[in-house]
Amino acid sequence: MAWKDRLSGILFLIFSGVTIYLALMLPMGRMGKPGPGIFPLLLSLVIAFLALSLFLRALRSKGESGNEEIPTPKWRLVYLLGDLCLYVFLLRPLGFLISTWIFLIVLKPIVKKRWIPILLGSLFVSLVFFFFFNHLLKVELPMGILAR
């Protein structure tokens, strides 16, 4: 498994190098008003850092076979895809806040937490994302039934 991690690390380093190069061709803007190149550059730097750490970790564990697979039940993947489809279907009629809250609540069987933390955490995450996108980034999100 270490050779797969080494190969993945190298490929992601190459990918991030290309995207860093391309991002540097875009205008960066200034401190108060970032340009279109800042987000791709930051994201590419994060990918490069993660790829380098994956590669170095794989180099250090060269003696281990690493044949153990992490079991991932297939029902979780199907459940998550169904939840995403439900989210997309409900986003416009119910709006961002309510559909995001429902999306996160429906993940309860995968997360395996108690109901109160799920309900409150989902509400908190929905409100934070709404504030971040709608007020800070000025992205208009669908309001759905809350707009009426």
C-alpha positions as CSV (number, residue, x, y, z in Angstrom):
1,M,0.0,0.0,0.0
2,A,3.0,2.3,0.5
3,W,3.8,2.3,-3.2
4,K,0.2,3.5,-3.9
5,D,0.6,6.3,-1.4
6,R,4.0,7.3,-2.9
7,L,2.5,7.3,-6.4
8,S,-0.6,9.3,-5.3
9,G,1.6,11.8,-3.5
10,I,3.8,12.3,-6.6
11,L,0.8,12.7,-8.9
12,F,-0.9,15.1,-6.6
13,L,2.3,17.1,-6.2
14,I,2.5,17.4,-10.0
15,F,-1.1,18.3,-10.2
16,S,-0.8,21.0,-7.5
17,G,2.4,22.3,-9.2
18,V,0.5,22.8,-12.5
19,T,-2.5,24.4,-10.7
20,I,-0.2,26.7,-8.7
21,Y,1.5,27.8,-12.0
22,L,-1.9,28.4,-13.6
23,A,-3.3,30.2,-10.5
24,L,-0.3,32.6,-10.6
25,M,-1.3,33.7,-14.1
26,L,-4.6,35.0,-12.7
27,P,-4.8,38.4,-11.0
28,M,-4.3,38.1,-7.2
29,G,-6.0,41.3,-6.2
30,R,-5.0,43.1,-3.0
31,M,-5.5,42.6,0.7
32,G,-9.0,44.2,0.9
33,K,-10.2,42.9,-2.4
34,P,-8.9,39.5,-3.4
35,G,-8.7,38.6,-7.1
36,P,-9.8,35.5,-8.9
37,G,-6.4,33.8,-8.5
38,I,-6.2,33.8,-4.7
39,F,-8.6,30.9,-4.1
40,P,-7.1,28.5,-6.6
41,L,-3.6,29.4,-5.4
42,L,-4.5,28.7,-1.7
43,L,-6.3,25.5,-2.6
44,S,-3.3,24.3,-4.7
45,L,-1.0,25.0,-1.9
46,V,-3.1,23.0,0.5
47,I,-3.2,20.1,-2.0
48,A,0.6,20.3,-2.4
49,F,1.1,20.2,1.4
50,L,-1.2,17.2,1.8
51,A,0.4,15.4,-1.2
52,L,3.9,16.0,0.3
53,S,2.9,14.8,3.7
54,L,1.3,11.6,2.1
55,F,4.5,11.0,0.1
56,L,6.8,11.5,3.1
57,R,4.6,9.2,5.3
58,A,4.7,6.5,2.6
59,L,8.5,6.8,2.5
60,R,8.8,6.4,6.2
61,S,6.6,3.3,6.2
62,K,8.5,1.4,3.5
63,G,9.0,-1.8,5.5
64,E,5.3,-2.2,6.3
65,S,3.1,-4.2,4.0
66,G,-0.1,-2.3,4.7
67,N,-2.4,-4.9,3.2
68,E,-5.2,-4.1,5.6
69,E,-8.2,-2.5,4.0
70,I,-10.6,-0.2,5.9
71,P,-14.0,-1.8,5.5
72,T,-16.5,0.7,4.2
73,P,-20.1,-0.7,4.1
74,K,-21.6,-0.1,0.7
75,W,-24.9,0.9,2.2
76,R,-23.2,4.1,3.6
77,L,-22.2,5.2,0.1
78,V,-25.7,4.5,-1.3
79,Y,-27.3,6.3,1.7
80,L,-25.1,9.3,1.2
81,L,-25.8,9.5,-2.5
82,G,-29.5,9.3,-1.7
83,D,-29.2,12.0,0.9
84,L,-27.4,14.2,-1.7
85,C,-30.1,13.6,-4.2
86,L,-32.7,14.6,-1.6
87,Y,-30.7,17.7,-0.8
88,V,-30.6,18.8,-4.5
89,F,-34.3,18.1,-4.9
90,L,-35.2,20.1,-1.8
91,L,-32.8,23.0,-2.2
92,R,-34.9,25.3,-4.4
93,P,-38.4,24.7,-2.8
94,L,-37.3,24.7,0.8
95,G,-34.3,27.0,0.5
96,F,-30.7,26.6,1.6
97,L,-31.2,26.8,5.4
98,I,-33.9,24.2,5.7
99,S,-32.6,21.8,3.1
100,T,-29.0,21.9,4.5
101,W,-30.4,21.3,8.0
102,I,-32.4,18.3,6.7
103,F,-29.4,17.0,4.7
104,L,-27.2,17.0,7.9
105,I,-30.0,15.5,10.1
106,V,-30.5,12.6,7.6
107,L,-26.8,11.7,8.0
108,K,-27.5,10.6,11.5
109,P,-27.3,6.8,10.8
110,I,-23.8,7.3,9.3
111,V,-22.5,9.6,12.0
112,K,-24.0,7.5,14.9
113,K,-24.4,10.3,17.3
114,R,-27.3,11.1,19.6
115,W,-30.3,13.2,18.4
116,I,-29.7,16.4,20.4
117,P,-26.1,17.0,19.1
118,I,-27.2,16.1,15.6
119,L,-30.1,18.6,15.6
120,L,-28.2,21.4,17.2
121,G,-25.0,20.8,15.2
122,S,-26.9,20.7,12.0
123,L,-28.7,23.9,12.8
124,F,-25.4,25.6,13.8
125,V,-23.6,24.4,10.6
126,S,-26.5,25.5,8.4
127,L,-26.6,29.0,10.0
128,V,-22.8,29.5,9.8
129,F,-22.7,28.4,6.2
130,F,-25.7,30.7,5.4
131,F,-24.0,33.7,7.1
132,F,-20.7,33.0,5.4
133,F,-22.0,32.7,1.9
134,N,-25.0,35.1,2.0
135,H,-23.5,37.9,4.1
136,L,-19.7,37.7,3.9
137,L,-19.3,36.5,0.3
138,K,-22.6,38.0,-0.9
139,V,-23.7,34.9,-2.7
140,E,-27.4,34.7,-3.1
141,L,-28.6,31.4,-1.8
142,P,-32.1,30.0,-2.5
143,M,-34.5,31.1,0.3
144,G,-37.3,28.8,-0.6
145,I,-40.3,29.0,1.7
146,L,-38.6,31.4,4.0
147,A,-38.7,34.1,1.3
148,R,-42.5,34.1,1.2
